[in-house]
Amino acid sequence: MTNDYSQPTVALSNGPAMPLLGFGTWQIPDSEATAATAAALEAGYRHIDTATGYQNEAGIGQALAAADLPRESIFVTTKMPPDHVGRERQTLEESLQKLGLDRVDLWLVHWPPNKQATPEAWEQFVAAQAEGLATSIGVSNYSLDQIDELISATGVAPAVNQIKWGPTLYDATIADGLAERGVVLEGYSPFRASNLDDPTLVAIAEKHGATTAQVIVGWHVKHKFVVIPKSTQPERIVANAAGARVDLADDEVAQIDALAE
Ligand SMILES: NC(=O)c1ccc[n+]([C@@H]2O[C@H](COP(=O)([O-])OP(=O)(O)OC[C@H]3O[C@@H](n4cnc5c(N)ncnc54)[C@H](OP(=O)(O)O)[C@@H]3O)[C@@H](O)[C@H]2O)c1
């Protein structure tokens, strides 16, 4: 292994550490997922983000099996599609079977079902966690109000909210609101949500001898936002991970925060 991106981590409210850098796998077909995940593991990523809806859990599972890394050194997230309410447990069992795992590290409700918080689904997530099938549980694309609804209905806060995020989407109200509730902010689409030619990012990248994509990854890590860049190109897989080590100064982070639209 050339690198180990299991560090740095953020502590989840229920205890486990989650690597701030993960490998995104949306739109990687199952037939390519084994090679892409193997490249990511080889590059040092120790956190893989998938979903039932990505239809690539089997390919990812093959790469995990072939890598033969200690289970506790890998952090695997999958997500339940919103229209699977009522068959939560079956959905998770299918994910585990495809991934070749007996537990995932994080299981997320992919979207609020019918745009509603849906505490009855969340209760099933709490039950799966109690059984040890998911070490941590969380949500994706939830508003603060929807998270509050889950907390007041069940007494259990999601460990994570995975949301579209990046410099132009930076919103201190959301970031602080999640932090106040003990919910880790996991950003998705770090590049697709960004202008990689933005002059502020270009200037900061030049100072660090980095690319703007790497600066965006470094900005997430500095804020302790989880970041899960996706690529199928081996050179980009390696380069994006190295962004986690771009050490931005506080004034550079503030300049990037100010790109919020
Ligand atoms: N929870 C949700 O609803 C949700 C929604 C969307 C995404 N996600 C998760 O978040 C992950 C990341 O988001 P994303 O896949 O939407 O987008 P992303 O990671 O922001 O961007 C991926 C795109 O950028 C390209 N790219 C990768 N590295 C690059 C670089 N260094 N320079 C220029 N272009 C680069 C990729 O092409 P190549 O592959 O050709 O390199 C791909 O087209 C997903 O894979 C998924 O795991 C979750």
The ligand as a Gaussian input file, in Angstrom:
#p B3LYP/6-31G(d) Opt

LIG

0 1
 N      -26.635000      10.372000      -1.233000
 C      -26.882000      10.798000      -2.452000
 O      -28.023000      11.100000      -2.833000
 C      -25.733000      10.914000      -3.425000
 C      -25.912000      11.602000      -4.633000
 C      -24.805000      11.729000      -5.474000
 C      -23.588000      11.182000      -5.109000
 N      -23.461000      10.472000      -3.945000
 C      -22.158000       9.846000      -3.542000
 O      -21.124000      10.816000      -3.639000
 C      -20.113000      10.352000      -4.520000
 C      -19.440000      11.509000      -5.220000
 O      -20.357000      12.286000      -5.945000
 P      -20.511000      12.229000      -7.553000
 O      -20.111000      10.899000      -8.049000
 O      -21.874000      12.723000      -7.818000
 O      -19.547000      13.353000      -8.073000
 P      -18.042000      13.856000      -7.854000
 O      -17.261000      12.896000      -7.045000
 O      -18.166000      15.262000      -7.398000
 O      -17.516000      13.913000      -9.339000
 C      -17.384000      12.770000     -10.128000
 C      -17.154000      13.269000     -11.546000
 O      -15.968000      14.069000     -11.586000
 C      -14.998000      13.440000     -12.407000
 N      -13.711000      13.592000     -11.703000
 C      -13.196000      12.813000     -10.721000
 N      -12.014000      13.280000     -10.319000
 C      -11.759000      14.388000     -11.042000
 C      -10.680000      15.294000     -11.086000
 N       -9.617000      15.162000     -10.269000
 N      -10.729000      16.325000     -11.962000
 C      -11.803000      16.457000     -12.788000
 N      -12.871000      15.642000     -12.798000
 C      -12.846000      14.594000     -11.926000
 C      -15.436000      12.008000     -12.562000
 O      -15.050000      11.483000     -13.810000
 P      -14.093000      10.178000     -13.938000
 O      -14.783000       9.051000     -13.229000
 O      -13.982000       9.987000     -15.423000
 O      -12.789000      10.552000     -13.293000
 C      -16.953000      12.142000     -12.496000
 O      -17.461000      12.557000     -13.757000
 C      -20.905000       9.430000      -5.454000
 O      -20.064000       8.619000      -6.217000
 C      -21.758000       8.695000      -4.459000
 O      -21.001000       7.726000      -3.767000
 C      -24.512000      10.358000      -3.086000

